């Protein structure tokens, strides 16, 4: 088991003050497929690091170390990490490795994310964990395969407490699992970390060779089927505006298709393909419009980050996006798969600086009121206390 760090022993019954009433100091272990730099990983990292002062937190990845900035943040917060070195596909070795990590950390709360319950379930059931929580980061139809959904159908009826991240995810949970989701805790972000400055904008554009007068459309989404990056690139190609630039921060199994389309449409000079980078806040500060062309979504952190940076959002009208973006006020929502509508939205905002400025102010104001990280921390603290009290 590589990368495993031992946590110094701590009392399970020590008391901390939350400013209102004393509460127990919990031992909380977050379990994810990887600790890479995706939306679910970023959410779990923010939750873990924010609660590390008052609770004993650990993080476990089924796959090897990713060398990501998520891992760097966890390390700086002195949060122990386990990497179980999972092989691609089914890997039976993970059951014993995961069980050893749980025995070592002795969590009060196991908090799982994405498709890890197929490996975690035997330990949860055998060890009778005080509390097992699972966050659904996507619509229930897309979060897992057929076997994974069948397993979760059983686990969610007593052994594991599900949490939805948006009303749309909550509704999808009821469709798939035929029962109510007991908890809804919307994703939130450290809003203040994305406040843009004119100095950061000029500096970042200079580093990347982007003219100051360019209208920059930016996406920080993965290159996967869910995000449908080819539609966004095709829409940008049809825009045909020499002032426009596109910045793509991300990677994924569709990268080769993305590169091929950029070349086929002659966009090598106007599309900046940057991969995963830690300077997301600086990139957003240097941008003018955020774009997302997803086929389906839960409650995307990338859109929240863009709005906190004051960017209007052009997105497909799927999943939890309507609860984040008010079309016509803080951005423009278009039908999923509609390339022509996406292009027209890009053209409208490229040509109308006054509307961009008004939408920027609306996006920033909404983010400040709706996405503060403390709201998510309070929500999960209540879920943990509820689950432990139930046991």
Phi, psi and omega per residue, in radians:
X1 nan 1.842 -3.077
X2 -1.487 2.654 3.037
X3 1.287 0.148 -3.124
X4 -1.353 2.244 3.099
X5 -1.997 2.422 3.132
X6 -1.551 2.391 3.106
X7 -1.622 2.330 3.068
X8 -1.052 2.513 -3.081
X9 -1.080 2.467 3.130
X10 -2.442 2.601 -3.104
X11 -1.194 2.407 3.068
X12 -1.390 -0.169 -3.026
X13 -2.060 0.199 3.125
X14 -1.188 2.717 -3.040
X15 -2.014 2.393 3.027
X16 -2.153 2.803 3.122
X17 -1.823 2.296 3.072
X18 -1.762 0.266 3.118
X19 1.571 -0.219 -3.133
X20 -2.152 -0.829 -3.132
X21 -2.717 2.699 3.117
X22 -1.192 2.543 3.053
X23 -2.434 2.778 -3.080
X24 -1.254 2.559 3.066
X25 -1.453 2.033 -3.071
X26 -1.636 2.732 2.952
X27 -1.870 1.986 -2.975
X28 -2.106 2.201 3.121
X29 -2.006 2.086 3.051
X30 -1.578 2.264 -3.119
X31 -2.088 2.146 -3.106
X32 -2.362 2.810 3.028
X33 -1.069 -0.816 3.102
X34 -2.409 2.937 2.976
X35 -1.964 0.739 3.100
X36 -1.387 -2.962 -3.038
X37 -1.821 1.097 3.046
X38 -1.883 3.138 -3.076
X39 -1.103 -0.836 -3.139
X40 -1.132 -0.694 3.128
X41 -1.133 -0.713 3.115
X42 -1.121 -0.722 3.117
X43 -1.094 -0.832 -3.135
X44 -1.093 -0.663 3.123
X45 -1.125 -0.796 3.123
X46 -1.089 -0.722 3.130
X47 -1.135 -0.781 -3.103
X48 -1.133 -0.871 -3.077
X49 -1.182 -0.579 -3.137
X50 -1.256 -0.511 -3.107
X51 -1.670 -0.028 -3.032
X52 -1.197 -0.386 3.125
X53 -1.219 -0.642 -3.027
X54 -1.802 -0.162 -3.101
X55 -2.462 2.845 3.074
X56 -1.622 2.007 -2.974
X57 -1.997 2.471 2.989
X58 -2.311 2.812 3.113
X59 -2.375 2.355 -3.093
X60 -2.251 2.287 3.095
X61 -2.008 2.306 3.080
X62 -1.157 -0.619 -3.065
X63 -1.615 2.998 -3.139
X64 -1.135 2.987 3.069
X65 -0.953 2.478 -3.103
X66 -1.804 -0.231 -3.060
X67 1.134 0.564 -3.034
X68 -1.634 2.906 3.082
X69 -1.295 -0.334 2.995
X70 -1.103 -0.825 3.092
X71 -1.091 -0.642 3.116
X72 -1.114 -0.746 3.109
X73 -1.112 -0.737 3.119
X74 -1.110 -0.700 3.125
X75 -1.121 -0.757 3.133
X76 -1.112 -0.529 3.109
X77 -1.469 0.076 3.131
X78 1.039 0.674 3.068
X79 -1.637 2.114 -3.132
X80 -1.164 2.507 -3.122
X81 -2.194 2.489 2.991
X82 -2.043 2.330 3.034
X83 -2.117 2.095 -2.976
X84 -1.632 0.019 3.030
X85 1.004 0.760 3.118
X86 -1.093 2.464 3.025
X87 -1.475 2.786 3.061
X88 -1.060 2.566 -3.103
X89 1.369 -2.902 -3.130
X90 -1.222 2.359 -3.117
X91 -2.391 1.767 -3.071
X92 -1.161 -0.343 -3.134
X93 -1.114 -0.394 -3.017
X94 -1.190 -0.508 -3.110
X95 -1.027 -0.867 -3.114
X96 -1.209 -0.691 -3.124
X97 -1.142 -0.720 3.128
X98 -1.155 -0.720 -3.139
X99 -1.101 -0.662 3.098
X100 -1.125 -0.719 3.131
X101 -1.110 -0.709 3.103
X102 -1.144 -0.685 3.112
X103 -1.136 -0.624 3.137
X104 -1.247 -0.775 -3.053
X105 -1.447 -0.540 3.133
X106 0.971 1.049 -3.056
X107 -1.292 2.588 2.901
X108 -1.387 -0.616 -3.103
X109 -2.243 2.195 2.939
X110 -1.808 2.100 -3.080
X111 -1.998 1.882 -3.083
X112 -1.722 2.690 -3.113
X113 -2.409 2.433 3.101
X114 1.068 -2.590 -2.902
X115 -1.632 1.075 -3.139
X116 -1.932 -0.175 -3.023
X117 -1.173 -0.413 3.110
X118 -1.118 -0.472 3.058
X119 -1.635 -0.544 -3.035
X120 -1.451 -0.481 -3.005
X121 -0.962 -0.814 -3.123
X122 -1.012 -0.704 3.129
X123 -1.205 -0.673 3.113
X124 -1.054 -0.778 -3.078
X125 -1.294 -0.738 -3.088
X126 -1.232 -0.713 -3.072
X127 -1.542 -0.090 3.133
X128 0.836 1.096 -3.128
X129 -0.960 2.427 3.085
X130 -0.932 -0.711 3.103
X131 -2.673 2.329 3.057
X132 -2.164 2.127 -3.084
X133 -2.046 2.478 3.051
X134 -2.318 2.145 3.064
X135 -1.598 2.217 3.021
X136 -1.543 1.955 -3.084
X137 -1.592 -0.039 -3.086
X138 -2.545 2.993 3.037
X139 -0.998 2.437 -3.014
X140 -1.032 -0.526 3.136
X141 -1.121 -0.464 -3.020
X142 -1.928 -0.111 -3.016
X143 -1.258 -0.463 -3.013
X144 -2.623 2.944 3.061
X145 -1.467 -3.097 -3.047
X146 -1.048 -0.791 3.127
X147 -1.108 -0.765 -3.132
X148 -1.068 -0.706 3.126
X149 -1.196 -0.655 3.113
X150 -1.127 -0.741 3.108
X151 -1.104 -0.789 -3.134
X152 -1.159 -0.561 3.080
X153 -0.978 -0.698 3.118
X154 -1.305 -0.794 -3.074
X155 -1.119 -0.634 -3.082
X156 -1.279 -0.043 3.101
X157 -1.698 0.428 3.030
X158 2.748 -0.769 -3.019
X159 -1.370 -0.565 -3.039
X160 -2.254 2.377 3.132
X161 -1.658 2.024 3.134
X162 -1.459 2.600 3.093
X163 -2.306 2.211 3.069
X164 -1.627 2.648 -3.112
X165 -1.782 -0.093 3.103
X166 -2.785 2.891 3.096
X167 -1.058 -0.664 -3.131
X168 -1.148 -0.701 3.082
X169 -1.167 -0.703 3.098
X170 -1.027 -0.770 3.131
X171 -1.165 -0.674 3.111
X172 -1.165 -0.601 3.078
X173 -1.029 -0.785 -3.129
X174 -1.151 -0.655 3.114
X175 -1.099 -0.773 -3.016
X176 -1.430 -0.759 -2.989
X177 -1.780 -0.017 3.029
X178 0.982 0.611 3.062
X179 -2.711 2.853 -3.136
X180 -1.326 2.490 2.995
X181 -1.446 2.128 -2.989
X182 -1.269 -0.313 -3.048
X183 -2.423 2.483 3.051
X184 -2.246 2.025 3.091
X185 -2.259 1.764 -3.131
X186 -1.083 2.547 3.027
X187 -1.076 2.571 3.052
X188 -2.446 2.975 -3.046
X189 -2.434 2.847 2.990
X190 -1.315 1.494 -2.981
X191 -0.921 -0.722 -3.049
X192 -1.109 -0.367 -3.119
X193 -1.256 -0.230 -3.055
X194 -1.960 0.239 3.089
X195 -1.215 2.150 -3.038
X196 -1.482 2.721 3.034
X197 -2.353 2.629 3.121
X198 -1.086 -0.595 3.134
X199 -1.148 -0.771 3.121
X200 -1.122 -0.650 3.124
X201 -1.065 -0.867 -3.113
X202 -1.152 -0.704 -3.113
X203 -1.131 -0.798 -3.080
X204 -1.182 -0.728 3.115
X205 -1.080 -0.692 3.110
X206 -1.109 -0.722 3.128
X207 -1.100 -0.630 -3.069
X208 -1.667 0.035 3.105
X209 1.247 0.592 -3.140
X210 -1.817 2.155 -3.128
X211 -1.049 2.540 -3.114
X212 -1.070 -0.590 -3.112
X213 -1.439 -0.034 -3.118
X214 -1.238 2.594 2.994
X215 -1.667 1.995 -2.992
X216 -1.806 2.079 3.028
X217 -1.721 2.158 -3.015
X218 -2.154 2.480 3.008
X219 -2.331 2.399 3.095
X220 -2.041 0.581 -3.089
X221 -1.677 2.724 3.087
X222 -1.222 2.713 3.085
X223 -1.574 1.349 -3.122
X224 -2.386 2.890 -3.078
X225 -0.963 -0.728 -3.118
X226 -0.962 -0.742 -3.044
X227 -1.455 -0.267 3.075
X228 0.852 0.990 -3.069
X229 -1.134 -0.423 -3.100
X230 -1.151 -0.608 3.106
X231 -1.112 -0.756 -3.108
X232 -1.117 -0.723 -3.138
X233 -1.204 -0.718 3.102
X234 -1.106 -0.709 3.098
X235 -1.080 -0.703 3.111
X236 -1.153 -0.693 3.116
X237 -1.074 -0.722 3.139
X238 -1.207 -0.398 3.101
X239 -1.042 -0.765 3.045
X240 1.031 0.580 -3.103
X241 -1.760 2.033 -3.101
X242 -1.130 -0.306 3.103
X243 -1.369 -0.328 -2.943
X244 -1.497 2.522 2.999
X245 -2.280 2.632 3.053
X246 -2.122 2.306 3.096
X247 -2.009 2.177 3.139
X248 -2.051 1.982 3.059
X249 -1.872 1.932 -3.140
X250 2.814 3.036 3.041
X251 -2.691 3.019 -3.112
X252 2.823 -3.123 -3.009
X253 -1.303 -0.080 3.064
X254 -1.752 0.232 -3.062
X255 -1.036 -0.749 -3.124
X256 -1.079 -0.683 3.095
X257 -1.152 -0.661 3.090
X258 -1.075 -0.837 -3.139
X259 -1.083 -0.750 -3.130
X260 -1.083 -0.716 -3.132
X261 -1.205 -0.692 3.099
X262 -1.020 -0.770 3.135
X263 -1.200 -0.750 -3.110
X264 -1.096 -0.560 -3.127
X265 -1.674 0.115 3.075
X266 1.136 0.693 -3.049
X267 -1.837 0.251 -3.052
X268 -1.012 -0.556 -3.104
X269 -1.490 -0.372 -3.048
X270 -1.885 -0.175 3.093
X271 -1.949 2.165 -3.136
X272 -1.783 1.903 -3.082
X273 -1.708 1.831 -2.912
X274 -1.854 -0.194 -3.073
X275 1.231 -2.890 3.066
X276 -1.391 2.294 3.126
X277 -2.423 2.676 3.125
X278 -1.410 -0.203 -3.031
X279 -1.631 0.803 -3.138
X280 -1.075 -0.770 -3.110
X281 -1.063 -0.725 3.123
X282 -1.155 -0.703 3.101
X283 -1.079 -0.791 3.127
X284 -1.111 -0.654 3.107
X285 -1.076 -0.512 -3.098
X286 -1.577 -0.006 -3.036
X287 -1.770 2.943 3.140
X288 -2.004 -0.591 -3.091
X289 -2.506 2.429 3.049
X290 -1.733 2.435 -3.100
X291 -2.235 2.470 3.127
X292 -2.604 2.203 -3.020
X293 -2.053 0.637 -2.997
X294 -1.096 2.588 2.982
X295 -1.404 -0.554 3.064
X296 -2.672 2.751 -3.101
X297 -2.675 2.850 2.971
X298 -1.795 -1.508 -3.136
X299 -2.595 1.315 -2.859
X300 -1.134 2.206 3.088
X301 -1.100 -0.611 -3.088
X302 -1.020 -0.660 3.115
X303 -1.194 -0.703 3.096
X304 -1.066 -0.780 -3.140
X305 -1.068 -0.754 3.135
X306 -1.102 -0.740 3.135
X307 -1.163 -0.667 3.085
X308 -1.084 -0.546 3.093
X309 -1.416 -0.040 3.109
X310 1.465 0.553 3.129
X311 -1.772 2.294 2.916
X312 -1.079 2.638 -3.081
X313 -2.065 2.237 2.914
X314 -1.854 2.115 -3.078
X315 -2.583 2.767 2.955
X316 -1.245 2.621 -3.028
X317 -1.562 1.295 -3.068
X318 -2.288 2.742 3.020
X319 0.909 -2.284 -3.078
X320 -1.505 0.104 -3.096
X321 -1.053 -0.716 3.132
X322 -1.080 -0.415 3.099
X323 -1.414 -0.232 3.110
X324 -1.737 -0.773 -3.013
X325 -1.969 2.135 3.033
X326 -1.560 1.854 -3.062
X327 -1.064 2.255 -3.094
X328 1.634 -0.236 3.138
X329 -2.033 -0.964 3.126
X330 -1.940 0.094 3.112
X331 2.973 -2.885 -3.134
X332 -2.342 2.195 3.076
X333 -1.807 2.367 -3.124
X334 -2.207 2.787 3.138
X335 -1.103 2.526 3.106
X336 -1.049 2.368 3.093
X337 1.420 -0.021 -3.072
X338 -1.619 1.599 -3.086
X339 -1.147 -0.701 -3.127
X340 -1.079 -0.747 3.127
X341 -1.147 -0.647 3.116
X342 -1.115 -0.766 3.116
X343 -1.076 -0.779 -3.130
X344 -1.099 -0.652 3.085
X345 -1.136 -0.713 3.089
X346 -1.118 -0.737 -3.137
X347 -1.123 -0.744 -3.130
X348 -1.028 -0.831 -3.102
X349 -1.320 -0.520 3.078
X350 -1.132 -0.602 -3.059
X351 -1.549 -0.284 -2.994
X352 -2.114 1.547 -3.114
X353 -1.133 -0.581 -3.128
X354 -1.153 -0.745 3.101
X355 -1.148 -0.695 3.079
X356 -1.011 -0.760 -3.121
X357 -1.141 -0.727 3.141
X358 -1.154 -0.745 3.114
X359 -1.173 -0.586 3.094
X360 -1.068 -0.815 3.141
X361 -1.118 -0.702 -3.137
X362 -1.169 -0.703 3.131
X363 -1.117 -0.781 -3.128
X364 -1.111 -0.743 -3.135
X365 -1.141 -0.725 3.132
X366 -1.135 -0.733 3.141
X367 -1.069 -0.738 -3.109
X368 -1.105 -0.600 -3.110
X369 -1.527 -0.520 -2.971
X370 -1.837 -0.388 -2.963
X371 -1.986 0.227 -3.074
X372 -1.085 2.418 -3.034
X373 -1.045 -0.592 -3.121
X374 -0.990 -0.559 -3.138
X375 -1.122 -0.734 3.120
X376 -1.212 -0.665 3.125
X377 -1.073 -0.812 3.114
X378 -1.064 -0.717 -3.121
X379 -1.080 -0.836 -3.121
X380 -1.265 -0.553 3.054
X381 -1.040 -0.726 3.117
X382 -1.178 -0.665 3.099
X383 -1.110 -0.782 3.141
X384 -1.054 -0.822 -3.122
X385 -1.111 -0.699 3.119
X386 -1.102 -0.797 -3.097
X387 -1.149 -0.701 3.136
X388 -1.215 -0.659 3.108
X389 -1.148 -0.639 3.131
X390 -1.097 -0.661 -3.135
X391 -1.269 nan nan
